[in-house]
Amino acid sequence: MEKQKISVKYWSDIACPYCYIGATRMKKAMETVGLDSNDLEMKAFQLNPQAPLKTNASMLDQLALSHAISREQAQGMFTQIEEMGAVDGLQLNPSGAIPTNTMSAHRLIKWAQSIGDKETVSRLITRLYKVYFEDNDSIADYKVLLKAVKEVGLPSQEAINVLTSTEYEIEVQKDLLAAQQNNVQSVPFFVLNDKYVFSGAQPYEQIVAALQRVMKEAEESE
C-alpha cells in the first residue's frame, strides 16, 4: 500500500543543534503515522551568515562570549542540549563544535537535492549534522565535506566542482529570502502542507499529533 503524502518542510541550519534534534523527531514521527521520512524537505537558513571559514574558537567559547557568561555556565547550557539529544539517540557534543560558515554545506545540500534521490539527500543532511555536532569537524572544510559526500555515495568530482565555484548559492539565497518573507526568526521552523507551522524541537508526541491532524484534513478534502 502506497504511503500517504503531505508536504513537510523545515528551515534549518547545520549549525543548529535543535534543528538536528527536531529533524530526528520529525522523521520518527513521520514514520509512525505512515509517511515517508525521506519526504522531509530541508530549506536553508543561516544563524550566522558572517561566520568565518576558519577559526580557533569552539562553540563553547563563542556561546560564553556572545552571552557574557562563564565557560562553566555555557557548558551547563550545552549539557542540557546533550541530554535532550540523548533521548532521541543522538550523541551530541555541541561545546566542541567548530563555529564555521555553513554556506558551502547548504550549497552541497542544494546540489544533492537536484541530482540525488530523497533517501541519499536525507543521509547527506544527517551526515553533515553529525560532522558538526558529533565529529566536531569544520563544516567549511572542503575535505570534510567531500568525505561526507563520498560516504553517502554521491559523485565526488561533481561535489568538488560545486564547492570550488559559487554554484547553488542562488538557490540557498532563495531559501533565506523565503525565510524572511515567512517571518522565520528561529529554527527549526516546520511547515506542514504549506498551511500549519511550528518552530523548535517540539516533543515527539506533539509532532505526531500535528501530523495526524494534517493528514486527516488532507484525506477529508479529497
C-alpha angles and dihedrals in degrees: 000000000000115000118247114253131217129162113264118173135157139191111232145161121215087226092062116094092193088057090055091048094042094049090049091053093045092052091050091047092048091054090047093057094043101262125131106253090207087070090071102115120209121214120197122254129166120210090190114018089177094058111132127249090232132025140161091211125099127219087254091058092046095049093048091049098044093048096038092235134128123269088247091056091047091050089052090057091049092048088059090053091049091052091046092053093045089064087063094044096260121139100209127181102180095161090065096046117121109234100220130144117289100200095101091050091051091049090052091051091051089050091049091049089054097051110019137071118257094254092055091047090051091051091049093052091049090048091053091051088052092049089057104037105024107027093033092216124149111272088203094057109104092208090056092047093047090051089055091048091052092047092058094044102252120142110273098204092053089049090052089052090053095046095048091052137046093255116148093012089114090054090051091048089052089057091048091051091047088052090056092047090051091047093242104174101160135026148268090047114177127199120192118201090340088285115071122055139185134165136213133034095303121193114278093241092055091050091051090051092049092050092048091052092050092046092050092050092048091050093050092050094056 
